[in-house]
Amino acid sequence: MTDGLAQAREEDVAITRDDLVAILRAQHRRLVKERKYHTRGGLDRVWLEDELKRLELQLSMPTSLPLKTSQVPALLVVTRAHLTIRQLLAGISGKKWHAGEVSSSVNLDSLELERKLETGRGIYAISDLRSGRELCGVSVPEAKESLGREFRRGLTVEEAIALLTHFPECFSSGDVIKCLCSRHSDKEVENAEPSVEIWILGRSPTLRAITHNVRESYRRDIFPSCKGSLLW
């Protein structure tokens, strides 16, 4: 089973519960062995393992679930309930990307979830992810409308960071990852919605806040999305 996010094909595959457990297990191993999450912010390695077991026990679904091979079936997400945004961004560091940074335009204390989105108790999983390249170049309102028609939603900052952490090969320098389900609560914006994004320049992903609707031809805006929460 591969993540499939970078594949161009659009073929149905059957994803079983065992497949999903294996995918989440692989992501958990990456967080502990490669990204050393248990050394950040006082997280305990045993606690991380217990949280994963809790998620697995909650996972109930049909024997198989049809998905497209261009989608990620499941993504393990760690939220600000246990690590700060800066600590999560630092976990992106690997063979492809440097540790993520925070632009001076971002007030981390003012980041909030869009539409009172519920994201569980600190560690959870979301399902049926797409990279958002099919919406490259459209405006934020157009992207939200398109995703809504398919009963999908954009990602929060934490979810976008998790996608960069687990699937770095699916993004390129120059990508601007729009986090449609996170926003600033204290930004004054004229004729625009406060936009939170991760801009990748060279090997450095940077979290930024944008407060205008200017369409710049050199930007490559993409809108990663998911079907929703698989389990808390």
Backbone as CSV, one residue per row, in Angstrom:
resi,resn,N_x,N_y,N_z,CA_x,CA_y,CA_z,C_x,C_y,C_z
1,MET,0.840,-1.193,0.000,0.000,0.000,0.000,0.876,1.244,0.000
2,THR,0.743,2.104,-0.989,1.475,3.357,-1.017,0.528,4.493,-0.722
3,ASP,1.094,5.673,-0.421,0.226,6.799,-0.101,-0.552,7.246,-1.315
4,GLY,0.046,7.129,-2.525,-0.684,7.394,-3.754,-0.890,8.853,-4.059
5,LEU,-0.488,9.761,-3.178,-0.790,11.168,-3.384,-0.107,11.712,-4.621
6,ALA,1.060,11.194,-4.922,1.807,11.730,-6.051,1.460,11.037,-7.365
7,GLN,0.638,10.022,-7.325,0.302,9.287,-8.531,-0.760,10.024,-9.335
8,ALA,-0.667,9.896,-10.646,-1.603,10.598,-11.523,-2.844,9.763,-11.818
9,ARG,-2.760,8.475,-11.572,-3.891,7.615,-11.910,-5.080,7.875,-11.001
10,GLU,-6.241,7.549,-11.484,-7.464,7.721,-10.702,-8.243,6.409,-10.730
11,GLU,-7.667,5.368,-10.150,-8.301,4.065,-10.161,-8.799,3.735,-8.762
12,ASP,-9.942,3.041,-8.696,-10.473,2.636,-7.404,-9.649,1.480,-6.836
13,VAL,-9.350,1.566,-5.557,-8.702,0.465,-4.854,-9.490,0.206,-3.588
14,ALA,-9.420,-1.012,-3.086,-10.132,-1.365,-1.858,-9.195,-1.211,-0.675
15,ILE,-9.551,-0.314,0.256,-8.766,-0.081,1.459,-9.453,-0.782,2.618
16,THR,-8.748,-1.725,3.251,-9.341,-2.448,4.370,-8.968,-1.783,5.691
17,ARG,-9.632,-2.221,6.752,-9.296,-1.717,8.087,-7.846,-2.032,8.427
18,ASP,-7.383,-3.241,8.073,-5.994,-3.610,8.335,-5.033,-2.687,7.588
19,ASP,-5.408,-2.292,6.355,-4.582,-1.348,5.600,-4.449,-0.031,6.356
20,LEU,-5.590,0.469,6.859,-5.573,1.750,7.557,-4.737,1.675,8.832
21,VAL,-4.858,0.579,9.578,-4.064,0.405,10.788,-2.573,0.392,10.434
22,ALA,-2.211,-0.303,9.352,-0.808,-0.369,8.927,-0.291,1.011,8.530
23,ILE,-1.126,1.804,7.851,-0.730,3.154,7.439,-0.485,4.041,8.658
24,LEU,-1.405,3.998,9.631,-1.243,4.809,10.836,-0.036,4.343,11.654
25,ARG,0.199,3.018,11.705,1.353,2.475,12.417,2.664,2.979,11.793
26,ALA,2.711,2.989,10.461,3.918,3.448,9.764,4.177,4.925,10.058
27,GLN,3.119,5.708,10.106,3.279,7.130,10.403,3.717,7.341,11.851
28,HIS,3.183,6.536,12.758,3.603,6.610,14.159,5.097,6.295,14.290
29,ARG,5.568,5.269,13.590,6.988,4.915,13.640,7.848,6.062,13.123
30,ARG,7.376,6.737,12.070,8.129,7.859,11.525,8.246,8.981,12.555
31,LEU,7.165,9.266,13.266,7.192,10.332,14.265,8.164,10.020,15.396
32,VAL,8.232,8.758,15.795,9.071,8.372,16.929,10.522,8.144,16.503
33,LYS,10.746,7.348,15.451,12.109,6.942,15.103,12.853,7.991,14.286
34,GLU,12.149,8.654,13.358,12.826,9.618,12.488,12.727,11.045,13.008
35,ARG,11.537,11.438,13.459,11.315,12.836,13.834,11.408,13.068,15.341
36,LYS,11.593,11.972,16.117,11.838,12.079,17.565,10.761,12.909,18.275
37,TYR,9.493,12.663,17.925,8.420,13.443,18.542,8.368,13.259,20.049
38,HIS,8.791,12.093,20.547,8.724,11.849,21.980,9.737,12.689,22.756
39,THR,10.656,13.365,22.043,11.611,14.242,22.715,11.175,15.703,22.675
40,ARG,10.060,15.980,22.037,9.602,17.361,21.884,8.502,17.664,22.891
41,GLY,8.603,18.787,23.531,7.523,19.267,24.382,7.135,18.333,25.511
42,GLY,8.032,17.436,25.899,7.731,16.560,27.021,6.794,15.409,26.691
43,LEU,6.579,15.116,25.399,5.735,13.984,25.044,6.410,12.685,25.469
44,ASP,5.612,11.757,25.922,6.115,10.478,26.388,5.926,9.429,25.297
45,ARG,6.963,8.628,25.055,6.905,7.620,23.990,5.815,6.583,24.261
46,VAL,5.686,6.164,25.511,4.645,5.192,25.857,3.265,5.798,25.655
47,TRP,3.123,7.078,26.006,1.837,7.752,25.815,1.467,7.803,24.336
48,LEU,2.439,8.079,23.473,2.173,8.101,22.031,1.684,6.738,21.549
49,GLU,2.323,5.680,22.049,1.909,4.328,21.678,0.499,4.034,22.178
50,ASP,0.198,4.444,23.398,-1.140,4.224,23.959,-2.195,4.984,23.161
51,GLU,-1.871,6.197,22.731,-2.809,6.989,21.934,-3.095,6.313,20.594
52,LEU,-2.071,5.746,19.984,-2.275,5.039,18.723,-3.163,3.818,18.926
53,LYS,-2.955,3.084,20.006,-3.802,1.921,20.291,-5.254,2.355,20.507
54,ARG,-5.428,3.509,21.176,-6.784,4.025,21.380,-7.465,4.320,20.047
55,LEU,-6.717,4.925,19.140,-7.276,5.231,17.821,-7.642,3.953,17.076
56,GLU,-6.773,2.949,17.164,-7.042,1.691,16.466,-8.307,1.023,17.007
57,LEU,-8.518,1.084,18.313,-9.714,0.480,18.901,-10.974,1.197,18.445
58,GLN,-10.870,2.491,18.178,-12.026,3.259,17.734,-12.312,3.087,16.259
59,LEU,-11.351,2.548,15.535,-11.480,2.448,14.088,-12.436,1.325,13.726
60,SER,-13.596,1.684,13.255,-14.570,0.702,12.780,-15.045,1.147,11.415
61,MET,-15.062,0.239,10.466,-15.451,0.580,9.103,-15.784,-0.709,8.371
62,PRO,-16.366,-0.602,7.164,-16.636,-1.803,6.375,-15.355,-2.574,6.073
63,THR,-15.515,-3.793,5.636,-14.354,-4.630,5.317,-13.426,-3.950,4.336
64,SER,-13.977,-3.241,3.348,-13.153,-2.498,2.397,-13.831,-1.186,2.070
65,LEU,-13.027,-0.213,1.708,-13.512,1.125,1.407,-12.928,1.553,0.069
66,PRO,-13.756,1.854,-0.943,-13.205,2.257,-2.236,-12.616,3.667,-2.173
67,LEU,-11.376,3.801,-2.578,-10.720,5.094,-2.656,-9.986,5.189,-3.986
68,LYS,-9.597,6.386,-4.342,-8.789,6.583,-5.532,-7.320,6.420,-5.161
69,THR,-6.511,5.920,-6.107,-5.092,5.742,-5.819,-4.359,7.068,-5.750
70,SER,-4.995,8.168,-6.111,-4.350,9.472,-6.005,-4.647,10.118,-4.660
71,GLN,-5.180,9.361,-3.714,-5.532,9.883,-2.407,-4.754,9.168,-1.309
72,VAL,-4.539,9.868,-0.197,-3.979,9.253,1.002,-5.133,8.742,1.843
73,PRO,-5.197,7.448,2.132,-6.340,6.920,2.890,-6.467,7.503,4.286
74,ALA,-5.346,7.713,4.989,-5.421,8.183,6.375,-4.156,8.945,6.739
75,LEU,-4.316,9.920,7.640,-3.191,10.740,8.074,-3.285,10.956,9.580
76,LEU,-2.191,10.659,10.275,-2.116,10.847,11.720,-1.718,12.291,12.019
77,VAL,-2.503,12.964,12.865,-2.306,14.394,13.125,-2.074,14.628,14.613
78,VAL,-1.016,15.379,14.930,-0.758,15.832,16.295,-1.095,17.317,16.352
79,THR,-1.855,17.747,17.358,-2.305,19.129,17.419,-1.583,19.927,18.501
80,ARG,-1.968,21.200,18.595,-1.366,22.103,19.574,-1.737,21.761,21.016
81,ALA,-2.594,20.780,21.203,-2.891,20.350,22.577,-1.660,19.732,23.231
82,HIS,-0.704,19.270,22.416,0.478,18.600,22.967,1.793,19.185,22.475
83,LEU,1.821,19.753,21.287,3.030,20.386,20.774,2.666,21.755,20.214
84,THR,3.579,22.713,20.311,3.328,24.028,19.736,3.470,23.969,18.217
85,ILE,2.967,24.990,17.541,3.108,25.060,16.088,4.589,25.052,15.700
86,ARG,5.414,25.767,16.453,6.850,25.782,16.138,7.469,24.388,16.279
87,GLN,7.056,23.633,17.290,7.576,22.275,17.463,7.096,21.355,16.340
88,LEU,5.840,21.524,15.924,5.328,20.720,14.810,6.067,21.053,13.520
89,LEU,6.319,22.339,13.275,7.053,22.750,12.078,8.477,22.204,12.098
90,ALA,9.090,22.156,13.280,10.447,21.618,13.386,10.481,20.147,12.986
91,GLY,9.353,19.432,13.208,9.283,18.016,12.871,9.234,17.731,11.388
92,ILE,9.064,18.770,10.553,9.063,18.574,9.091,10.462,18.211,8.605
93,SER,11.479,18.647,9.333,12.867,18.484,8.917,13.186,17.044,8.545
94,GLY,13.770,16.874,7.370,14.113,15.536,6.890,15.001,15.635,5.671
95,LYS,15.000,14.595,4.835,15.877,14.559,3.664,15.493,15.628,2.644
96,LYS,14.200,15.965,2.544,13.769,16.910,1.508,13.634,18.330,2.020
97,TRP,13.065,18.502,3.225,12.784,19.842,3.736,13.573,20.139,4.999
98,HIS,13.906,21.431,5.165,14.433,21.897,6.443,13.270,22.025,7.425
99,ALA,13.592,22.299,8.685,12.541,22.572,9.661,11.737,23.783,9.226
100,GLY,10.417,23.727,9.442,9.559,24.828,9.052,9.773,26.044,9.943
101,GLU,9.449,27.219,9.399,9.605,28.469,10.118,8.267,29.187,10.219
102,VAL,8.224,30.200,11.065,7.020,31.013,11.233,7.337,32.439,10.815
103,SER,6.588,32.976,9.865,6.776,34.351,9.414,6.350,35.331,10.497
104,SER,6.932,36.526,10.444,6.554,37.566,11.396,5.115,38.033,11.198
105,SER,4.502,37.666,10.068,3.107,38.048,9.807,2.125,37.210,10.615
106,VAL,2.607,36.141,11.249,1.727,35.209,11.966,1.780,35.469,13.470
107,ASN,0.617,35.667,14.053,0.479,35.705,15.504,-0.071,34.349,15.934
108,LEU,0.798,33.500,16.452,0.393,32.131,16.766,-0.710,32.085,17.814
109,ASP,-0.781,33.067,18.678,-1.832,33.103,19.695,-3.204,33.375,19.088
110,SER,-3.232,33.874,17.851,-4.507,34.225,17.218,-4.956,33.209,16.171
111,LEU,-4.200,32.117,16.022,-4.624,31.072,15.089,-5.822,30.335,15.664
112,GLU,-6.860,30.179,14.888,-8.029,29.438,15.349,-8.566,28.594,14.203
113,LEU,-9.431,27.653,14.550,-10.008,26.773,13.550,-11.196,27.436,12.879
114,GLU,-11.350,27.163,11.609,-12.472,27.708,10.857,-13.778,27.024,11.259
115,ARG,-14.805,27.800,11.431,-16.163,27.295,11.669,-16.232,26.342,12.869
116,LYS,-15.501,26.658,13.926,-15.570,25.844,15.147,-15.280,24.372,14.863
117,LEU,-14.386,24.119,13.938,-14.047,22.749,13.558,-13.540,21.981,14.769
118,GLU,-14.092,20.787,14.970,-13.689,19.940,16.089,-12.570,19.007,15.637
119,THR,-11.434,19.029,16.352,-10.312,18.180,15.959,-9.852,17.259,17.080
120,GLY,-10.751,16.922,17.981,-10.430,15.863,18.912,-9.529,16.268,20.059
121,ARG,-8.846,15.283,20.619,-8.155,15.463,21.900,-6.637,15.504,21.769
122,GLY,-6.127,15.998,20.657,-4.687,16.172,20.553,-4.028,15.312,19.503
123,ILE,-4.445,14.049,19.399,-3.967,13.171,18.337,-5.184,12.502,17.703
124,TYR,-5.292,12.605,16.402,-6.444,12.031,15.712,-6.049,11.688,14.278
125,ALA,-6.951,11.163,13.511,-6.670,10.803,12.126,-7.755,11.363,11.219
126,ILE,-7.350,11.792,10.021,-8.296,12.222,8.998,-8.163,11.288,7.803
127,SER,-9.177,11.276,6.952,-9.217,10.276,5.897,-9.369,10.901,4.510
128,ASP,-8.999,10.101,3.508,-9.294,10.414,2.113,-8.713,11.768,1.713
129,LEU,-7.379,11.880,1.770,-6.728,13.161,1.486,-6.340,13.317,0.023
130,ARG,-6.381,14.561,-0.437,-5.881,14.922,-1.759,-4.892,16.073,-1.613
131,SER,-3.949,16.152,-2.532,-2.920,17.195,-2.457,-3.458,18.570,-2.802
132,GLY,-4.536,18.639,-3.574,-5.111,19.926,-3.945,-4.547,20.523,-5.216
133,ARG,-3.700,19.795,-5.922,-3.135,20.339,-7.165,-4.187,20.502,-8.252
134,GLU,-5.265,19.755,-8.138,-6.314,19.897,-9.151,-6.996,21.260,-9.072
135,LEU,-6.779,21.985,-7.963,-7.353,23.324,-7.793,-6.292,24.410,-7.893
136,CYS,-5.124,24.071,-8.371,-4.016,25.014,-8.442,-4.418,26.260,-9.234
137,GLY,-4.234,27.419,-8.614,-4.478,28.675,-9.314,-5.836,29.295,-9.092
138,VAL,-6.783,28.569,-8.484,-8.100,29.146,-8.256,-8.058,30.011,-6.997
139,SER,-9.083,30.839,-6.789,-9.148,31.682,-5.606,-9.614,30.867,-4.404
140,VAL,-9.462,31.436,-3.209,-9.919,30.763,-1.992,-11.426,30.490,-2.042
141,PRO,-12.272,31.476,-2.383,-13.718,31.187,-2.467,-14.048,30.096,-3.474
142,GLU,-13.363,30.100,-4.620,-13.605,29.070,-5.637,-13.205,27.698,-5.129
143,ALA,-12.084,27.634,-4.422,-11.636,26.351,-3.880,-12.629,25.819,-2.855
144,LYS,-13.090,26.695,-1.954,-14.049,26.260,-0.942,-15.344,25.766,-1.593
145,GLU,-15.794,26.453,-2.617,-17.024,26.042,-3.298,-16.841,24.679,-3.960
146,SER,-15.703,24.488,-4.625,-15.435,23.217,-5.303,-15.350,22.071,-4.308
147,LEU,-14.659,22.276,-3.196,-14.536,21.224,-2.185,-15.886,20.923,-1.552
148,GLY,-16.689,21.973,-1.311,-18.002,21.773,-0.720,-18.910,20.913,-1.571
149,ARG,-18.794,21.058,-2.880,-19.631,20.247,-3.785,-19.310,18.764,-3.652
150,GLU,-18.097,18.445,-3.239,-17.688,17.045,-3.078,-17.723,16.609,-1.612
151,PHE,-18.314,17.451,-0.766,-18.408,17.160,0.675,-17.024,16.954,1.284
152,ARG,-16.080,17.785,0.846,-14.727,17.757,1.374,-14.473,19.075,2.106
153,ARG,-13.385,19.121,2.859,-12.977,20.356,3.516,-11.478,20.539,3.373
154,GLY,-11.037,21.784,3.529,-9.606,22.054,3.538,-8.973,21.586,4.835
155,LEU,-7.677,21.809,4.956,-6.936,21.338,6.116,-6.644,22.471,7.093
156,THR,-6.443,22.111,8.359,-5.938,23.050,9.353,-4.425,23.154,9.196
157,VAL,-3.828,24.102,9.904,-2.374,24.225,9.875,-1.723,22.924,10.344
158,GLU,-2.228,22.343,11.453,-1.641,21.111,11.985,-1.748,19.969,10.980
159,GLU,-2.872,19.881,10.269,-3.054,18.811,9.286,-2.130,18.998,8.091
160,ALA,-1.945,20.247,7.647,-1.027,20.515,6.540,0.408,20.188,6.934
161,ILE,0.783,20.501,8.182,2.119,20.162,8.663,2.299,18.643,8.692
162,ALA,1.265,17.919,9.128,1.340,16.451,9.152,1.522,15.895,7.746
163,LEU,0.834,16.490,6.767,0.957,16.028,5.383,2.370,16.264,4.867
164,LEU,2.950,17.420,5.179,4.335,17.700,4.786,5.311,16.761,5.493
165,THR,5.015,16.414,6.734,5.903,15.557,7.519,5.916,14.130,6.987
166,HIS,4.731,13.598,6.691,4.638,12.188,6.299,4.797,11.972,4.796
167,PHE,4.471,12.970,3.980,4.521,12.807,2.523,5.278,13.961,1.877
168,PRO,6.551,14.176,2.254,7.312,15.317,1.733,7.515,15.264,0.227
169,GLU,7.568,14.048,-0.327,7.829,13.898,-1.752,6.682,14.401,-2.619
170,CYS,5.545,14.680,-2.011,4.377,15.081,-2.773,4.287,16.594,-2.974
171,PHE,5.277,17.323,-2.443,5.283,18.769,-2.589,6.597,19.228,-3.195
172,SER,6.587,20.436,-3.759,7.757,20.968,-4.448,8.029,22.392,-4.003
173,SER,9.270,22.813,-4.174,9.603,24.202,-3.905,8.744,25.103,-4.784
174,GLY,8.185,26.131,-4.200,7.285,27.023,-4.922,5.828,26.779,-4.617
175,ASP,5.512,25.629,-4.019,4.116,25.351,-3.633,3.689,26.280,-2.504
176,VAL,2.454,26.745,-2.574,1.850,27.523,-1.499,0.656,26.718,-0.996
177,ILE,0.810,26.093,0.169,-0.212,25.200,0.715,-1.220,26.023,1.507
178,LYS,-2.426,26.125,0.991,-3.462,26.925,1.649,-4.145,26.097,2.731
179,CYS,-4.174,26.634,3.939,-4.789,25.948,5.089,-6.186,26.530,5.296
180,LEU,-7.158,26.000,4.572,-8.485,26.616,4.531,-9.249,26.527,5.837
181,CYS,-8.885,25.615,6.714,-9.632,25.455,7.966,-8.902,26.045,9.168
182,SER,-7.923,26.899,8.918,-7.318,27.705,9.979,-7.358,29.158,9.537
183,ARG,-7.449,30.066,10.503,-7.484,31.482,10.183,-6.959,32.297,11.367
184,HIS,-6.714,33.578,11.100,-6.336,34.505,12.159,-7.603,35.154,12.710
185,SER,-7.668,35.262,14.014,-8.836,35.896,14.621,-8.652,37.389,14.792
186,ASP,-7.418,37.896,14.600,-7.180,39.311,14.888,-6.754,40.118,13.668
187,LYS,-6.910,39.558,12.472,-6.491,40.263,11.273,-7.640,41.099,10.704
188,GLU,-7.350,42.361,10.391,-8.320,43.207,9.716,-8.068,43.108,8.221
189,VAL,-9.084,42.699,7.498,-8.912,42.408,6.089,-9.942,43.161,5.275
190,GLU,-9.498,43.798,4.216,-10.404,44.521,3.331,-10.672,43.675,2.096
191,ASN,-11.952,43.328,1.898,-12.375,42.557,0.719,-11.631,41.234,0.591
192,ALA,-11.347,40.608,1.706,-10.645,39.324,1.660,-10.892,38.564,2.948
193,GLU,-10.674,37.259,2.895,-10.724,36.432,4.085,-9.299,36.212,4.585
194,PRO,-9.079,36.265,5.899,-7.730,35.984,6.403,-7.284,34.600,5.951
195,SER,-6.122,34.522,5.363,-5.647,33.261,4.811,-4.363,32.840,5.505
196,VAL,-4.311,31.588,5.918,-3.102,31.029,6.512,-2.541,30.016,5.523
197,GLU,-1.248,30.081,5.272,-0.654,29.226,4.251,0.762,28.850,4.632
198,ILE,1.247,27.784,4.012,2.638,27.369,4.168,3.296,27.499,2.799
199,TRP,4.221,28.424,2.696,4.888,28.693,1.435,6.249,28.002,1.463
200,ILE,6.519,27.172,0.457,7.786,26.448,0.383,8.703,27.159,-0.598
201,LEU,9.779,27.725,-0.090,10.796,28.368,-0.921,12.105,27.643,-0.709
202,GLY,12.674,27.121,-1.788,13.865,26.294,-1.643,13.501,25.050,-0.854
203,ARG,14.187,24.839,0.273,13.880,23.689,1.130,13.217,24.128,2.429
204,SER,12.739,25.361,2.480,12.230,25.911,3.735,10.737,26.208,3.673
205,PRO,9.897,25.402,4.346,8.473,25.734,4.464,8.283,26.830,5.516
206,THR,7.492,27.841,5.179,7.265,28.957,6.100,5.771,29.193,6.259
207,LEU,5.307,29.220,7.506,3.907,29.528,7.813,3.718,31.036,7.725
208,ARG,2.724,31.460,6.917,2.496,32.882,6.709,1.016,33.206,6.841
209,ALA,0.740,34.476,7.099,-0.639,34.976,7.105,-0.787,35.976,5.968
210,ILE,-1.819,35.790,5.157,-2.071,36.666,4.018,-3.414,37.344,4.229
211,THR,-3.452,38.646,4.020,-4.689,39.386,4.281,-5.145,40.183,3.066
212,HIS,-4.918,39.631,1.888,-5.397,40.305,0.685,-5.730,39.243,-0.354
213,ASN,-6.431,39.658,-1.392,-6.866,38.731,-2.430,-6.104,38.904,-3.732
214,VAL,-4.912,39.473,-3.672,-4.129,39.690,-4.878,-3.729,38.344,-5.482
215,ARG,-3.986,38.171,-6.771,-3.616,36.939,-7.475,-2.267,37.168,-8.147
216,GLU,-1.228,36.528,-7.667,0.105,36.716,-8.200,0.443,35.530,-9.097
217,SER,0.857,35.826,-10.331,1.037,34.773,-11.326,2.140,33.792,-10.957
218,TYR,3.122,34.245,-10.156,4.242,33.361,-9.828,3.912,32.410,-8.682
219,ARG,2.779,32.611,-7.992,2.407,31.745,-6.884,1.766,30.462,-7.412
220,ARG,2.042,29.360,-6.752,1.430,28.085,-7.110,0.585,27.630,-5.928
221,ASP,-0.610,28.232,-5.795,-1.497,27.907,-4.678,-2.121,26.534,-4.876
222,ILE,-2.041,25.689,-3.856,-2.708,24.393,-3.884,-3.555,24.262,-2.625
223,PHE,-4.590,23.434,-2.692,-5.587,23.365,-1.629,-5.791,21.924,-1.162
224,PRO,-4.891,21.400,-0.323,-5.066,20.033,0.195,-6.404,19.914,0.924
225,SER,-7.004,18.731,0.844,-8.325,18.538,1.452,-8.480,17.119,1.970
226,CYS,-9.542,16.917,2.751,-9.875,15.590,3.256,-11.388,15.452,3.300
227,LYS,-11.836,14.226,3.523,-13.269,13.971,3.668,-13.742,14.305,5.073
228,GLY,-12.835,14.257,6.028,-13.203,14.525,7.408,-12.385,13.679,8.355
229,SER,-12.796,13.664,9.605,-12.064,12.917,10.623,-12.417,11.440,10.573
230,LEU,-11.403,10.614,10.515,-11.608,9.168,10.517,-11.920,8.695,11.937
231,LEU,-11.204,9.243,12.905,-11.407,8.880,14.301,-10.664,9.872,15.166
232,TRP,-11.098,9.960,16.443,-10.458,10.870,17.399,-9.498,10.080,18.272
